[in-house]
Amino acid sequence: MEHSNDIQALDQLKSAFQLLQKELGKVIVGQDQVVKEVLISIFSQGHCLLVGVPGLAKTLLVSSLSKVLGLDFSRIQFTPDLMPSDIVGTEILDENRQFKFVKGPIFTNFVLADEINRTPPKTQAALLEAMQEKSVTAAGVNYQLSKPFFVMATQNPIEQEGTYPLPEAQLDRFMFNVIVDYPSFDEELQIVKQTTSGANVSIGKVMTQEEILKYQSLIYKIPVNDSVIEYAVNLVSKTRPGSDRAPEIINNYVEWGAGPRASQFLIIGAKTHAALNGKYSPDIEDVKAVAYSILRHRISKNYKAEAEGLTIEKIIEALL
């Protein structure tokens, strides 16, 4: 890092992050951990999968986030009859009988892919290609997506009927898998008071697109001690059954473990976590702080774990 300037910028990022949390707190009650993890994945240039039952303000979170970050936002409701062209865009004949490409809702900064597991694989793939390549190909022409580009997909864990679960390779594209839980009793009281009184709460813009891009590239420049990288890679290799580092719990209960993407995300996530907490370099605690959300959807339990009611969380806890 080019010291004084970068350190100053990291200090600004920390205070901007606190301001973001404060603004979001005006409309989002509780969910502090969820907000924090979504912000970490934005600054890490990753995408986020939110898993939770309906009605937990997942959509409100995304629309509020796009306001405070000053980003364009589009919401795509995934349904069984959604076509790839409904996401990417389509070619039409204009009045001069020329083909013209009309851009779909993916051409924005911030996409909420609602109930991504409700749509067939072909349509899921169109979104996932855009996430991975940050570009879209239509009728042989390549279109770059705007920067920053961030996808937050939601998945409903209850209804399994008529759903198309995301294959593991596609889940791997998401940096974080964040569980959105029910609010506590007091939080729910507050939510009900806030939302049934007719009071309008306005939230302000805290950041610009330029600043987000600046912070994203700044985070990549943060130095990391080799011992921290070794810890992350070691943690990921422990998740792979049959490897020489795998502990007994993994060999007994896991079908397959996490790939190299997990190690990359652990380090980038740890850098961002450190920066948002005012540290200039991540340590092992920062890796542990992001480990659950990064490993949760990359470890597959076997039937024995299912039979004994062993959760992925318990398995990750044993590794940490």
C-alpha positions in Angstrom: 0.0 0.0 0.0 1.2 3.5 -0.8 1.2 4.3 2.8 -0.3 7.6 4.0 -2.9 8.0 1.2 -4.1 4.5 1.4 -4.2 4.5 5.2 -6.2 7.7 5.1 -8.6 6.1 2.6 -9.0 3.0 4.8 -9.9 5.3 7.7 -12.5 7.0 5.5 -13.9 3.6 4.6 -14.3 2.7 8.2 -16.3 5.9 9.0 -18.3 5.5 5.8 -19.2 2.0 6.8 -20.5 3.2 10.2 -22.5 5.9 8.4 -24.0 3.2 6.1 -25.0 1.1 9.0 -26.6 4.1 10.8 -28.6 5.1 7.7 -29.8 1.5 7.0 -30.7 1.2 10.7 -33.4 3.8 10.1 -35.4 1.4 8.0 -33.9 -2.1 8.7 -34.5 -3.2 12.3 -31.9 -5.7 13.7 -30.3 -7.8 11.0 -27.0 -6.2 11.9 -25.0 -9.3 10.9 -26.8 -9.6 7.6 -26.3 -5.9 6.7 -22.6 -6.3 7.6 -22.1 -9.4 5.5 -23.9 -7.9 2.5 -21.7 -4.8 2.7 -18.6 -6.9 3.0 -19.5 -8.8 -0.2 -20.1 -5.5 -2.1 -16.7 -4.0 -1.1 -15.1 -7.4 -1.9 -16.6 -7.4 -5.4 -18.5 -10.6 -4.6 -22.2 -11.6 -4.9 -24.5 -12.6 -2.1 -27.1 -15.3 -1.7 -29.7 -14.6 1.1 -31.6 -17.5 2.4 -34.6 -16.9 4.6 -38.4 -17.3 4.8 -40.6 -14.7 3.0 -41.3 -11.4 4.8 -38.0 -10.8 6.5 -37.4 -7.5 4.6 -34.8 -8.9 2.1 -36.2 -6.7 -0.7 -36.3 -3.7 1.6 -32.7 -4.3 2.5 -31.6 -4.3 -1.1 -33.6 -1.2 -2.2 -32.4 0.7 0.9 -28.8 -0.4 0.2 -29.0 0.9 -3.4 -30.3 4.3 -2.0 -27.5 4.8 0.5 -24.9 3.6 -2.0 -26.3 5.8 -4.8 -26.6 2.9 -7.2 -29.2 2.0 -9.8 -31.3 -0.9 -8.7 -33.5 -3.5 -10.5 -35.5 -6.3 -9.1 -36.2 -9.5 -11.1 -38.8 -11.8 -9.7 -37.8 -15.3 -10.8 -40.7 -17.5 -12.0 -40.9 -20.9 -13.7 -41.7 -19.2 -17.1 -38.9 -16.6 -17.0 -36.7 -16.7 -20.1 -33.0 -15.7 -20.4 -34.1 -12.8 -22.6 -36.2 -11.4 -19.8 -33.0 -10.9 -17.9 -30.4 -10.1 -20.5 -32.6 -8.2 -23.1 -33.8 -9.0 -26.5 -33.4 -7.9 -30.2 -36.4 -6.1 -31.8 -37.0 -4.7 -35.3 -37.2 -1.0 -35.1 -39.3 1.3 -37.4 -36.4 1.4 -39.9 -36.5 -2.4 -40.1 -33.1 -2.6 -38.3 -32.4 -5.0 -35.5 -31.9 -3.1 -32.2 -30.9 -4.6 -28.9 -33.1 -3.6 -26.0 -31.3 -4.1 -22.7 -32.9 -6.2 -20.0 -33.0 -5.5 -16.2 -29.5 -7.0 -15.7 -28.0 -3.7 -17.0 -27.9 -1.9 -13.7 -25.5 -1.7 -10.7 -27.5 -3.7 -8.2 -29.7 -6.7 -9.1 -32.1 -8.3 -6.7 -32.7 -11.8 -8.1 -35.8 -12.8 -6.0 -36.4 -16.5 -5.4 -33.6 -17.6 -7.8 -34.5 -21.2 -7.2 -37.9 -20.8 -8.8 -36.6 -20.6 -12.3 -35.3 -23.3 -14.7 -31.5 -23.8 -15.0 -31.3 -22.1 -18.5 -32.5 -18.8 -17.0 -30.4 -19.2 -13.8 -27.4 -19.7 -16.2 -28.0 -16.4 -17.9 -27.8 -14.5 -14.6 -24.8 -16.5 -13.4 -22.9 -15.8 -16.7 -23.4 -12.1 -16.2 -22.2 -12.4 -12.5 -19.1 -14.2 -13.5 -18.1 -12.4 -16.7 -19.5 -8.9 -15.8 -20.7 -8.9 -19.4 -23.6 -10.2 -21.5 -23.5 -11.7 -25.0 -26.6 -11.3 -27.1 -26.8 -12.1 -30.8 -23.1 -12.5 -31.0 -22.4 -9.0 -29.5 -20.7 -8.6 -26.2 -22.1 -5.9 -23.8 -20.2 -4.8 -20.7 -22.2 -4.4 -17.6 -21.9 -1.2 -15.5 -19.6 -1.0 -12.6 -19.9 -1.7 -9.7 -22.1 -4.7 -10.5 -23.6 -6.7 -7.6 -26.1 -9.5 -7.5 -28.1 -10.3 -4.4 -30.1 -13.4 -4.9 -32.7 -14.7 -2.4 -33.8 -18.2 -1.9 -36.7 -19.4 0.1 -35.8 -22.5 2.2 -39.3 -23.7 2.9 -41.1 -24.4 -0.3 -39.3 -27.1 -2.2 -42.2 -27.8 -4.6 -41.7 -26.3 -8.0 -38.2 -25.2 -7.2 -34.9 -25.7 -9.1 -32.2 -25.8 -6.5 -29.0 -24.1 -7.7 -26.3 -26.7 -8.6 -23.1 -26.6 -6.5 -21.0 -25.2 -9.3 -23.4 -22.2 -9.5 -23.7 -21.8 -5.8 -19.9 -21.4 -5.9 -20.3 -18.1 -7.8 -21.7 -16.5 -4.7 -19.2 -15.3 -2.3 -21.5 -15.3 0.7 -24.5 -17.4 1.7 -26.2 -15.4 4.4 -28.9 -16.8 6.6 -31.7 -14.3 7.3 -33.3 -15.2 10.6 -36.5 -14.2 12.3 -36.3 -11.0 14.3 -36.2 -11.2 18.1 -39.4 -10.4 20.1 -38.3 -6.8 20.8 -37.2 -6.2 17.2 -40.5 -7.5 15.9 -42.3 -5.1 18.2 -40.2 -2.2 16.8 -40.9 -3.4 13.2 -44.6 -3.5 13.7 -44.6 0.0 15.4 -42.5 1.4 12.6 -44.4 -0.1 9.7 -48.0 0.4 10.8 -47.9 4.0 11.9 -47.8 5.5 8.4 -44.6 7.5 9.2 -42.3 7.9 6.3 -38.6 7.5 7.0 -36.2 8.8 4.4 -32.6 7.7 4.1 -29.8 9.6 2.6 -27.1 8.7 0.1 -23.8 8.0 1.9 -21.5 7.0 -1.0 -21.0 7.6 -4.7 -20.2 5.0 -7.4 -16.7 6.4 -7.8 -16.1 6.0 -4.0 -17.3 2.4 -4.1 -15.0 1.5 -7.0 -12.1 3.3 -5.2 -12.7 1.3 -2.0 -13.0 -2.0 -3.9 -9.6 -1.5 -5.5 -8.1 -0.3 -2.2 -9.2 -3.5 -0.5 -7.3 -5.6 -3.1 -4.1 -3.7 -2.2 -4.3 -4.5 1.6 -1.3 -6.6 2.5 -1.8 -10.0 4.1 0.6 -11.9 6.3 1.6 -15.3 4.8 0.5 -17.0 8.0 -3.0 -15.7 7.5 -3.1 -17.0 3.9 -1.8 -20.3 5.1 -4.5 -20.5 7.8 -7.2 -19.8 5.1 -5.9 -22.4 2.7 -5.4 -24.9 5.5 -9.0 -24.3 6.6 -10.4 -24.9 3.1 -8.3 -28.0 2.5 -9.6 -29.5 5.8 -13.1 -29.5 4.4 -12.2 -32.0 1.7 -12.8 -35.6 2.7 -10.0 -38.0 2.0 -7.3 -35.3 2.0 -4.4 -35.6 4.4 -5.6 -32.6 6.4 -9.2 -33.7 6.7 -10.2 -34.3 10.3 -12.4 -37.3 11.3 -15.7 -35.3 11.3 -15.1 -34.4 7.6 -14.2 -37.9 6.5 -17.3 -39.3 8.3 -19.9 -36.7 7.5 -19.0 -34.7 4.3 -19.5 -35.8 0.7 -17.3 -33.1 -0.8 -15.6 -30.0 0.4 -14.8 -26.4 -0.8 -12.8 -25.6 -3.9 -10.0 -23.0 -4.3 -12.6 -20.2 -4.8 -13.3 -20.5 -1.1 -9.7 -19.8 -0.2 -9.7 -16.7 -2.4 -12.9 -15.4 -0.9 -11.7 -16.1 2.7 -8.7 -13.8 2.1 -10.7 -11.0 0.2 -13.5 -11.2 2.8 -11.0 -11.1 5.7 -9.3 -8.0 4.1 -12.7 -6.2 3.8 -13.7 -7.3 7.3 -10.5 -5.9 8.7 -10.8 -2.6 6.8 -14.4 -2.1 8.0 -13.2 -2.6 11.5 -10.4 -0.1 11.2 -7.5 -2.6 10.8 -4.9 -2.1 8.1 -4.2 -5.8 7.6 -6.4 -8.9 8.4 -5.5 -11.5 11.0 -6.9 -15.0 11.6 -9.9 -13.6 13.5 -11.0 -11.8 10.3 -10.8 -15.1 8.4 -12.9 -16.8 11.1 -15.4 -14.0 11.0 -16.3 -14.6 7.3 -15.8 -18.4 7.3 -19.4 -19.5 8.0 -20.9 -17.5 5.1 -18.2 -18.5 2.7 -18.1 -22.2 3.6 -21.8 -22.8 4.3 -22.8 -23.5 0.7 -19.5 -25.1 -0.4 -19.6 -28.2 1.9 -22.0 -31.0 1.1 -23.1 -33.3 3.9 -23.5 -37.0 3.3 -26.6 -39.1 4.3 -24.9 -40.1 7.6 -24.8 -36.4 8.7 -28.5 -36.0 7.6 -29.5 -39.1 9.6 -27.7 -37.8 12.7 -29.0 -34.3 12.3 -25.6 -32.8 12.1 -25.7 -29.2 10.6 -23.2 -27.6 8.3 -22.7 -24.9 11.0 -21.6 -27.6 13.5 -19.2 -29.0 11.0 -17.7 -25.6 10.3 -17.5 -24.9 14.0 -15.5 -28.1 14.5 -13.1 -27.0 11.9 -12.6 -23.5 13.4 
